[in-house]
Amino acid sequence: MAKPSIAITESFASEAKIADDIPREDAIRVLKFLRVVGISDPVPDEFDAKKDTYSDVIRDLLKPLHISPGRVTCVVSVKPAVTNFFSGFHGGAIAAVAEAVSIACARTLVAKDKELFLGELSISYLSSATKNNNCPTCTQCFQTLMKILKI
């Protein structure tokens, strides 16, 4: 990859290297898309200064409906703060919700003094919930987890 033969006017991309085999129009279209979605917009000071703001946003989406040993059911509200450019539920927010509810579920089975870490999470994105939608979510801790934790 070489320095681009096209002039890059976006400051966020001033260090970008564009492959020689990418047509100029395609590079410009990608850069415009990145600018439109706010790829390098600054984080507002009130969020940048506070630790764990992201977790606050995710917790605000969840409303517990049912809690029992090994099972947690919540309603997830798809608020504008967690939607993507296409007004669908952002994939990263979906993963964060899945992680939070999974850990809550494991907490129903594990002593409070034990540290928990979700080591692996696999998500298949089939379709997206739209903005201002409420979706039920259920996480169930399977017997495998109980065997691993020797419960």
C-alpha positions as a Markdown table, in Angstrom:
| # | Residue | x | y | z |
|---|---|---|---|---|
| 1 | Met | 0.0 | 0.0 | 0.0 |
| 2 | Ala | 1.2 | 3.4 | -0.8 |
| 3 | Lys | 0.3 | 7.0 | 0.1 |
| 4 | Pro | -2.9 | 7.7 | -1.7 |
| 5 | Ser | -2.8 | 9.4 | -5.1 |
| 6 | Ile | -6.0 | 11.1 | -4.1 |
| 7 | Ala | -6.3 | 14.1 | -1.8 |
| 8 | Ile | -7.8 | 13.1 | 1.5 |
| 9 | Thr | -9.5 | 16.2 | 3.0 |
| 10 | Glu | -10.9 | 14.4 | 6.1 |
| 11 | Ser | -8.5 | 15.0 | 9.0 |
| 12 | Phe | -9.4 | 11.6 | 10.5 |
| 13 | Ala | -8.0 | 9.9 | 7.5 |
| 14 | Ser | -4.8 | 12.0 | 6.9 |
| 15 | Glu | -2.6 | 9.0 | 7.8 |
| 16 | Ala | -4.6 | 6.5 | 5.8 |
| 17 | Lys | -2.9 | 4.4 | 3.2 |
| 18 | Ile | -5.0 | 3.3 | 0.3 |
| 19 | Ala | -4.1 | 0.4 | -1.9 |
| 20 | Asp | -3.1 | 1.3 | -5.4 |
| 21 | Asp | -5.7 | -1.1 | -6.8 |
| 22 | Ile | -8.6 | 0.7 | -5.1 |
| 23 | Pro | -10.4 | 3.0 | -7.6 |
| 24 | Arg | -10.4 | 6.7 | -6.5 |
| 25 | Glu | -14.2 | 6.8 | -6.5 |
| 26 | Asp | -14.4 | 3.8 | -4.1 |
| 27 | Ala | -11.9 | 5.3 | -1.7 |
| 28 | Ile | -13.8 | 8.6 | -1.6 |
| 29 | Arg | -17.1 | 6.8 | -1.1 |
| 30 | Val | -15.7 | 4.8 | 1.9 |
| 31 | Leu | -14.2 | 8.0 | 3.4 |
| 32 | Lys | -17.6 | 9.8 | 3.0 |
| 33 | Phe | -19.4 | 6.9 | 4.7 |
| 34 | Leu | -17.0 | 6.9 | 7.6 |
| 35 | Arg | -17.4 | 10.7 | 8.0 |
| 36 | Val | -21.2 | 10.4 | 7.9 |
| 37 | Val | -21.3 | 7.7 | 10.6 |
| 38 | Gly | -19.1 | 9.8 | 12.8 |
| 39 | Ile | -16.0 | 7.6 | 12.8 |
| 40 | Ser | -13.8 | 10.2 | 14.5 |
| 41 | Asp | -16.3 | 12.4 | 16.3 |
| 42 | Pro | -15.0 | 13.3 | 19.7 |
| 43 | Val | -16.6 | 11.7 | 22.8 |
| 44 | Pro | -18.5 | 14.3 | 24.8 |
| 45 | Asp | -16.7 | 15.3 | 27.9 |
| 46 | Glu | -19.4 | 14.1 | 30.3 |
| 47 | Phe | -18.8 | 10.5 | 28.9 |
| 48 | Asp | -15.1 | 10.7 | 28.5 |
| 49 | Ala | -14.5 | 11.8 | 32.1 |
| 50 | Lys | -16.7 | 9.1 | 33.7 |
| 51 | Lys | -15.5 | 5.5 | 34.1 |
| 52 | Asp | -17.7 | 2.7 | 32.9 |
| 53 | Thr | -20.2 | 4.9 | 31.0 |
| 54 | Tyr | -20.8 | 2.1 | 28.5 |
| 55 | Ser | -22.0 | -0.2 | 31.3 |
| 56 | Asp | -24.4 | 2.5 | 32.5 |
| 57 | Val | -25.9 | 2.7 | 29.0 |
| 58 | Ile | -26.3 | -1.1 | 28.8 |
| 59 | Arg | -27.9 | -1.4 | 32.2 |
| 60 | Asp | -30.4 | 1.3 | 31.3 |
| 61 | Leu | -31.7 | -0.9 | 28.5 |
| 62 | Leu | -32.5 | -3.9 | 30.7 |
| 63 | Lys | -35.6 | -4.6 | 32.8 |
| 64 | Pro | -35.7 | -7.9 | 34.7 |
| 65 | Leu | -38.8 | -9.9 | 34.3 |
| 66 | His | -38.0 | -13.3 | 35.9 |
| 67 | Ile | -35.0 | -14.5 | 38.0 |
| 68 | Ser | -34.6 | -18.1 | 39.1 |
| 69 | Pro | -31.6 | -20.3 | 39.7 |
| 70 | Gly | -29.8 | -20.6 | 36.4 |
| 71 | Arg | -32.2 | -18.5 | 34.5 |
| 72 | Val | -32.7 | -14.7 | 33.9 |
| 73 | Thr | -35.3 | -13.1 | 31.6 |
| 74 | Cys | -35.2 | -9.4 | 30.8 |
| 75 | Val | -36.8 | -7.0 | 28.4 |
| 76 | Val | -34.3 | -5.1 | 26.3 |
| 77 | Ser | -35.3 | -1.6 | 25.2 |
| 78 | Val | -33.6 | -0.6 | 21.9 |
| 79 | Lys | -33.0 | 3.1 | 22.7 |
| 80 | Pro | -31.5 | 5.5 | 20.2 |
| 81 | Ala | -28.1 | 5.6 | 22.1 |
| 82 | Val | -27.5 | 1.9 | 21.0 |
| 83 | Thr | -28.6 | 2.0 | 17.4 |
| 84 | Asn | -26.3 | 2.0 | 14.5 |
| 85 | Phe | -26.3 | 4.1 | 11.3 |
| 86 | Phe | -29.2 | 2.1 | 9.9 |
| 87 | Ser | -31.4 | 2.6 | 13.0 |
| 88 | Gly | -31.0 | -1.0 | 14.1 |
| 89 | Phe | -29.7 | -2.4 | 17.4 |
| 90 | His | -25.9 | -2.1 | 17.3 |
| 91 | Gly | -24.1 | -5.4 | 17.3 |
| 92 | Gly | -21.7 | -4.3 | 20.0 |
| 93 | Ala | -24.6 | -3.3 | 22.2 |
| 94 | Ile | -26.3 | -6.7 | 21.6 |
| 95 | Ala | -23.1 | -8.4 | 22.7 |
| 96 | Ala | -22.8 | -6.2 | 25.8 |
| 97 | Val | -26.4 | -7.0 | 26.7 |
| 98 | Ala | -25.8 | -10.8 | 26.2 |
| 99 | Glu | -22.7 | -10.5 | 28.4 |
| 100 | Ala | -24.5 | -8.6 | 31.2 |
| 101 | Val | -27.5 | -11.0 | 31.3 |
| 102 | Ser | -25.2 | -14.1 | 31.1 |
| 103 | Ile | -23.2 | -12.9 | 34.1 |
| 104 | Ala | -26.4 | -12.1 | 36.0 |
| 105 | Cys | -27.6 | -15.6 | 35.2 |
| 106 | Ala | -24.3 | -17.1 | 36.4 |
| 107 | Arg | -24.6 | -15.0 | 39.6 |
| 108 | Thr | -27.8 | -16.9 | 40.5 |
| 109 | Leu | -25.6 | -20.1 | 40.7 |
| 110 | Val | -22.3 | -18.8 | 42.0 |
| 111 | Ala | -21.3 | -17.4 | 45.4 |
| 112 | Lys | -21.1 | -13.7 | 45.5 |
| 113 | Asp | -17.4 | -13.8 | 46.6 |
| 114 | Lys | -16.4 | -15.7 | 43.4 |
| 115 | Glu | -15.1 | -13.7 | 40.5 |
| 116 | Leu | -16.8 | -14.2 | 37.2 |
| 117 | Phe | -15.5 | -13.8 | 33.7 |
| 118 | Leu | -17.3 | -14.6 | 30.5 |
| 119 | Gly | -14.5 | -16.2 | 28.5 |
| 120 | Glu | -16.3 | -16.8 | 25.2 |
| 121 | Leu | -19.4 | -15.5 | 23.6 |
| 122 | Ser | -20.7 | -16.4 | 20.2 |
| 123 | Ile | -23.5 | -14.5 | 18.5 |
| 124 | Ser | -25.2 | -15.0 | 15.1 |
| 125 | Tyr | -26.7 | -11.8 | 13.9 |
| 126 | Leu | -29.8 | -12.8 | 11.8 |
| 127 | Ser | -31.7 | -9.5 | 11.9 |
| 128 | Ser | -31.7 | -6.4 | 13.9 |
| 129 | Ala | -34.3 | -5.0 | 16.2 |
| 130 | Thr | -35.3 | -1.4 | 15.3 |
| 131 | Lys | -35.0 | 1.7 | 17.4 |
| 132 | Asn | -37.6 | 2.2 | 20.2 |
| 133 | Asn | -38.4 | -1.5 | 20.2 |
| 134 | Asn | -38.7 | -3.8 | 23.3 |
| 135 | Cys | -37.4 | -7.3 | 22.9 |
| 136 | Pro | -37.5 | -10.2 | 25.4 |
| 137 | Thr | -34.2 | -11.9 | 26.2 |
| 138 | Cys | -33.6 | -15.0 | 28.2 |
| 139 | Thr | -30.3 | -16.4 | 29.3 |
| 140 | Gln | -30.1 | -19.9 | 30.8 |
| 141 | Cys | -27.1 | -21.3 | 32.5 |
| 142 | Phe | -26.8 | -24.9 | 31.4 |
| 143 | Gln | -25.8 | -27.9 | 33.4 |
| 144 | Thr | -22.3 | -27.7 | 31.8 |
| 145 | Leu | -21.7 | -24.4 | 33.7 |
| 146 | Met | -22.8 | -26.0 | 36.9 |
| 147 | Lys | -20.4 | -29.0 | 36.4 |
| 148 | Ile | -17.5 | -26.6 | 35.5 |
| 149 | Leu | -18.2 | -24.6 | 38.7 |
| 150 | Lys | -18.8 | -27.8 | 40.7 |
| 151 | Ile | -22.1 | -26.6 | 42.0 |
